[in-house]
């Protein structure tokens, strides 16, 4: 039974920030939705509300970094890079400020539709010099994201899960490494974020079907060690499949494709994710099924890669979790 942890970020950020006066908590009018309302109430001397003015918040955070502070910015991911892109580049990325950008609601983890879903943020952030990218996939990674981000001498983009989050891993994020979740020699599966749990749901069904899966989970997307990935690719017979809560252009599918192309690796690659589309509103399980981001989509992707039908159906997969991630009180919890 997977342990579910309630609001792991709220507890982790407060434990990390208290006693570190250089750490300031910045919020863009989504304080409770980003689980830092308790921190605001208990530690007002380390909290700054910038309101619904993200461009100003980026420049302000850059100034704080110049003054020796380590600001942690909290808002929904879409509002952190689409709206204030120029300020993000000029005030934070270019001067390598120690600003930690905690972006909530990655991909289809919100029913809010296009306006709330950050689906191309990894592709944008990968192209920005000096930027580190981390993505959480479970409660343990959420609990360790602050420590990991604050270890970087420069800006860090973080995709953060909130609400009720499963505990899948026993060890914290180690920046620059990847998690090997299963050893196998038929197909390499590379996942990140919420898609990792979906791949784990299919593991027993693959084993029963006689398919040997090697599974990697990426929490550090930039910087990235291509040789480690190439070693895993060399260990499988049939090819690689990626599954991500993001558009397939510029995310981990592109990262794997670029790594293979640069090294001249000719094995087959299938990239699963949002295919040149915005996602509409709906529950996370519905959206993951509709857009092909879930365990069954991975099964079909592997069948396509291998040109073989394994006869795996939904009933063969491990059960999906019942989620409780949205506030019953505030509309902002979208």
PLY file of the C-alpha trace (Angstrom):
ply
format ascii 1.0
element vertex 334
property float x
property float y
property float z
element edge 333
property int vertex1
property int vertex2
end_header
0.00 0.00 0.00
1.44 3.35 -1.07
1.66 5.87 1.77
-0.10 9.15 1.01
1.41 12.27 2.56
-0.71 15.37 3.08
0.84 18.71 2.05
4.47 17.60 2.27
5.76 20.88 0.85
4.20 22.96 3.64
6.04 21.04 6.33
9.29 20.72 4.40
9.64 24.39 3.47
8.97 25.60 7.00
11.45 23.12 8.48
14.09 24.18 5.97
13.58 27.95 6.09
13.24 28.48 9.84
16.63 29.36 11.28
17.91 30.54 7.89
17.27 34.31 7.90
18.76 34.63 4.40
15.86 32.56 3.04
12.80 34.64 2.20
9.42 33.28 1.17
7.90 35.25 -1.71
4.31 34.77 -2.80
2.32 36.05 -5.79
-1.13 36.08 -4.20
-1.47 32.27 -4.23
-0.10 31.72 -0.74
-2.47 29.06 0.51
-2.61 27.32 -2.87
1.18 26.95 -2.70
1.02 25.68 0.90
2.98 28.55 2.50
0.09 30.23 4.33
1.10 28.59 7.62
4.66 29.81 7.15
3.34 33.34 6.48
1.36 33.30 9.70
4.11 31.87 11.91
7.14 33.59 10.36
6.03 36.94 8.92
9.57 38.32 9.18
10.63 35.92 6.39
7.55 36.36 4.21
6.92 38.91 1.45
3.69 39.15 -0.56
4.25 40.68 -4.00
0.63 40.40 -5.09
-0.56 39.63 -8.58
2.45 41.30 -10.21
4.81 38.59 -11.39
7.06 40.80 -13.51
7.80 42.97 -10.50
8.28 39.86 -8.35
11.03 38.55 -10.63
12.94 41.83 -10.59
12.43 42.10 -6.83
13.74 38.56 -6.30
16.77 39.34 -8.46
17.50 42.33 -6.26
17.18 40.21 -3.14
19.66 37.75 -4.64
22.08 40.58 -5.33
21.75 41.63 -1.69
22.71 38.16 -0.48
19.28 36.70 0.22
18.02 33.36 -1.14
14.41 34.01 -2.16
12.02 31.11 -2.73
9.26 32.28 -5.09
5.89 30.52 -4.79
3.19 30.64 -7.45
1.66 28.47 -10.13
4.24 27.51 -12.72
2.46 29.21 -15.65
2.55 32.57 -13.91
6.27 32.24 -13.19
7.58 32.00 -16.78
4.94 32.93 -19.35
4.04 36.33 -17.98
7.40 37.59 -16.60
9.76 35.93 -19.08
11.88 39.00 -19.78
12.37 39.80 -16.10
13.17 36.14 -15.39
15.90 36.25 -18.02
17.38 39.67 -17.25
17.06 39.84 -13.45
17.57 36.20 -12.44
19.05 33.91 -15.11
21.60 36.22 -16.71
23.21 37.37 -13.42
22.92 33.83 -11.93
20.98 34.94 -8.88
20.29 32.36 -6.18
16.55 32.47 -6.72
14.51 29.28 -6.21
11.45 29.23 -8.47
8.89 26.89 -6.92
6.37 26.28 -9.69
3.18 24.50 -8.64
0.59 22.73 -10.84
2.95 21.23 -13.42
1.26 19.92 -16.55
-2.15 18.31 -16.06
-2.08 18.25 -12.25
-4.79 20.95 -12.28
-8.31 20.92 -13.75
-7.89 24.61 -14.61
-7.22 24.13 -18.31
-4.72 26.01 -20.47
-4.49 29.13 -18.30
-3.25 27.13 -15.29
-1.33 24.23 -16.87
2.42 24.67 -17.39
2.96 22.20 -20.21
6.01 23.71 -21.99
7.98 25.06 -19.02
10.76 22.46 -19.22
11.41 23.23 -22.88
11.58 26.94 -22.04
13.81 26.49 -18.98
16.17 24.04 -20.70
16.95 26.74 -23.24
17.80 29.37 -20.61
21.52 29.51 -19.72
22.46 29.11 -16.04
19.11 27.48 -15.16
18.87 24.24 -13.15
15.66 22.19 -13.49
14.30 19.82 -10.84
10.98 17.94 -10.88
9.33 16.16 -7.97
7.74 12.74 -8.45
6.71 11.79 -4.93
6.43 13.02 -1.33
10.08 12.26 -0.52
11.22 14.41 -3.42
8.84 17.19 -2.41
10.25 17.02 1.11
13.82 17.29 -0.21
13.25 19.83 -3.01
14.15 22.87 -0.89
17.48 21.41 0.24
18.28 20.27 -3.30
17.39 23.61 -4.89
19.29 25.60 -2.29
22.46 23.59 -2.98
22.73 25.22 -6.42
24.83 28.33 -6.99
22.37 29.96 -9.36
18.66 29.97 -10.25
16.62 26.78 -9.99
13.30 25.91 -11.63
11.28 23.38 -9.59
8.11 21.53 -10.61
6.43 20.96 -7.26
3.55 18.62 -6.36
1.09 19.65 -3.68
-1.86 18.33 -1.71
-1.97 14.57 -1.13
1.21 13.08 -2.60
2.30 9.38 -2.66
5.57 8.26 -1.12
7.35 6.16 -3.72
11.02 6.60 -2.78
13.08 6.20 0.38
15.90 8.59 -0.46
15.96 12.35 -1.16
16.83 14.09 -4.41
20.52 13.98 -5.29
21.04 16.74 -7.84
22.53 15.47 -11.10
21.62 11.82 -10.55
18.78 9.65 -11.82
16.87 6.92 -10.02
17.10 3.36 -11.32
13.75 1.81 -10.34
14.02 -1.53 -12.10
16.64 -3.50 -14.00
15.76 -5.10 -17.29
17.21 -5.75 -20.74
14.30 -5.50 -23.17
13.10 -1.87 -23.07
14.28 1.26 -21.26
11.45 3.39 -19.83
12.37 6.96 -18.84
9.83 8.96 -16.82
9.57 12.03 -14.62
7.10 13.63 -12.25
3.65 12.06 -11.91
4.28 9.78 -14.89
6.76 7.72 -12.87
3.99 6.30 -10.71
2.04 5.44 -13.86
5.00 3.43 -15.16
5.27 1.67 -11.80
1.59 0.69 -12.09
2.43 -1.27 -15.25
5.53 -3.04 -13.92
3.83 -6.24 -12.70
1.82 -6.58 -15.91
4.98 -6.35 -18.02
6.71 -8.96 -15.87
3.72 -11.30 -16.24
3.82 -10.77 -20.01
7.49 -11.77 -20.05
8.86 -8.32 -20.81
11.98 -7.15 -18.97
11.76 -3.39 -18.27
14.57 -1.08 -17.19
12.99 2.00 -15.58
14.67 5.34 -14.90
13.13 8.26 -13.02
14.51 11.75 -13.69
14.24 14.36 -10.95
17.17 16.39 -12.32
16.49 17.44 -15.90
19.26 20.03 -16.11
22.18 19.54 -15.56
22.06 16.09 -17.14
24.64 13.31 -17.40
24.34 11.88 -20.93
26.82 9.06 -20.34
24.75 7.55 -17.55
21.71 7.46 -19.84
23.75 6.04 -22.73
24.97 3.21 -20.49
21.36 2.30 -19.70
20.36 2.50 -23.37
23.22 0.17 -24.28
21.87 -2.36 -21.76
18.52 -2.90 -23.51
17.74 -4.77 -26.72
14.74 -3.09 -28.27
14.81 0.64 -27.58
13.63 3.46 -25.36
10.27 4.97 -24.43
9.73 8.24 -22.55
6.59 9.32 -20.68
6.18 12.86 -19.35
3.63 15.33 -18.01
4.69 17.89 -20.62
4.66 18.43 -24.36
6.94 15.99 -26.17
8.94 18.87 -27.69
11.70 20.10 -25.43
11.01 17.89 -22.43
12.60 14.61 -21.38
11.62 13.00 -24.68
13.68 15.60 -26.50
16.44 15.28 -23.91
16.71 11.54 -24.58
16.45 12.03 -28.35
19.24 14.63 -28.32
21.45 12.39 -26.19
20.95 9.45 -28.55
21.49 11.55 -31.68
24.65 13.21 -30.34
26.11 9.79 -29.55
24.99 8.20 -32.82
22.74 5.66 -31.10
20.38 4.10 -33.60
17.89 2.33 -31.35
14.17 3.04 -31.58
12.66 5.79 -29.46
8.98 6.42 -28.67
8.09 9.71 -26.94
4.82 9.92 -25.01
3.41 13.17 -23.68
1.18 16.00 -24.85
1.31 15.96 -28.65
1.29 19.55 -29.96
-1.83 20.35 -27.94
-3.06 22.27 -24.94
-4.97 20.25 -22.36
-8.53 21.10 -21.44
-9.99 21.06 -17.93
-10.79 17.85 -16.07
-9.60 15.55 -13.33
-6.01 14.38 -13.42
-6.84 10.68 -14.11
-9.21 11.72 -16.92
-6.66 14.07 -18.50
-3.86 11.50 -18.26
-6.03 8.93 -20.00
-7.38 11.35 -22.62
-3.92 12.67 -23.58
-2.04 9.36 -23.30
0.04 10.04 -20.19
-0.99 7.08 -18.02
0.02 3.45 -17.47
-2.15 2.09 -20.28
-0.67 4.62 -22.72
2.78 3.36 -21.74
1.69 -0.22 -22.45
0.45 0.75 -25.90
3.63 2.74 -26.53
5.83 -0.23 -25.71
3.69 -2.46 -27.93
4.18 0.06 -30.73
7.93 0.18 -30.13
8.23 -3.61 -30.25
5.56 -4.27 -32.86
3.90 -6.78 -30.57
0.57 -7.03 -28.72
1.08 -8.24 -25.14
-2.64 -8.46 -24.38
-2.35 -6.17 -21.34
-5.58 -4.41 -20.38
-6.57 -1.89 -17.70
-7.53 -4.73 -15.34
-3.96 -6.05 -15.47
-2.51 -2.79 -14.12
-2.05 -1.89 -10.49
-4.85 0.29 -9.17
-4.62 4.05 -9.53
-4.73 6.15 -6.41
-7.76 8.11 -5.31
-6.62 11.71 -5.15
-7.57 14.58 -2.89
-5.49 17.48 -4.12
-7.91 20.34 -4.53
-9.08 22.73 -1.85
-12.76 22.53 -0.95
-12.67 26.13 0.20
-10.96 28.38 -2.35
-11.44 28.72 -6.07
-7.75 29.68 -6.30
-6.93 26.03 -5.57
-7.42 25.34 -9.26
0 1
1 2
2 3
3 4
4 5
5 6
6 7
7 8
8 9
9 10
10 11
11 12
12 13
13 14
14 15
15 16
16 17
17 18
18 19
19 20
20 21
21 22
22 23
23 24
24 25
25 26
26 27
27 28
28 29
29 30
30 31
31 32
32 33
33 34
34 35
35 36
36 37
37 38
38 39
39 40
40 41
41 42
42 43
43 44
44 45
45 46
46 47
47 48
48 49
49 50
50 51
51 52
52 53
53 54
54 55
55 56
56 57
57 58
58 59
59 60
60 61
61 62
62 63
63 64
64 65
65 66
66 67
67 68
68 69
69 70
70 71
71 72
72 73
73 74
74 75
75 76
76 77
77 78
78 79
79 80
80 81
81 82
82 83
83 84
84 85
85 86
86 87
87 88
88 89
89 90
90 91
91 92
92 93
93 94
94 95
95 96
96 97
97 98
98 99
99 100
100 101
101 102
102 103
103 104
104 105
105 106
106 107
107 108
108 109
109 110
110 111
111 112
112 113
113 114
114 115
115 116
116 117
117 118
118 119
119 120
120 121
121 122
122 123
123 124
124 125
125 126
126 127
127 128
128 129
129 130
130 131
131 132
132 133
133 134
134 135
135 136
136 137
137 138
138 139
139 140
140 141
141 142
142 143
143 144
144 145
145 146
146 147
147 148
148 149
149 150
150 151
151 152
152 153
153 154
154 155
155 156
156 157
157 158
158 159
159 160
160 161
161 162
162 163
163 164
164 165
165 166
166 167
167 168
168 169
169 170
170 171
171 172
172 173
173 174
174 175
175 176
176 177
177 178
178 179
179 180
180 181
181 182
182 183
183 184
184 185
185 186
186 187
187 188
188 189
189 190
190 191
191 192
192 193
193 194
194 195
195 196
196 197
197 198
198 199
199 200
200 201
201 202
202 203
203 204
204 205
205 206
206 207
207 208
208 209
209 210
210 211
211 212
212 213
213 214
214 215
215 216
216 217
217 218
218 219
219 220
220 221
221 222
222 223
223 224
224 225
225 226
226 227
227 228
228 229
229 230
230 231
231 232
232 233
233 234
234 235
235 236
236 237
237 238
238 239
239 240
240 241
241 242
242 243
243 244
244 245
245 246
246 247
247 248
248 249
249 250
250 251
251 252
252 253
253 254
254 255
255 256
256 257
257 258
258 259
259 260
260 261
261 262
262 263
263 264
264 265
265 266
266 267
267 268
268 269
269 270
270 271
271 272
272 273
273 274
274 275
275 276
276 277
277 278
278 279
279 280
280 281
281 282
282 283
283 284
284 285
285 286
286 287
287 288
288 289
289 290
290 291
291 292
292 293
293 294
294 295
295 296
296 297
297 298
298 299
299 300
300 301
301 302
302 303
303 304
304 305
305 306
306 307
307 308
308 309
309 310
310 311
311 312
312 313
313 314
314 315
315 316
316 317
317 318
318 319
319 320
320 321
321 322
322 323
323 324
324 325
325 326
326 327
327 328
328 329
329 330
330 331
331 332
332 333
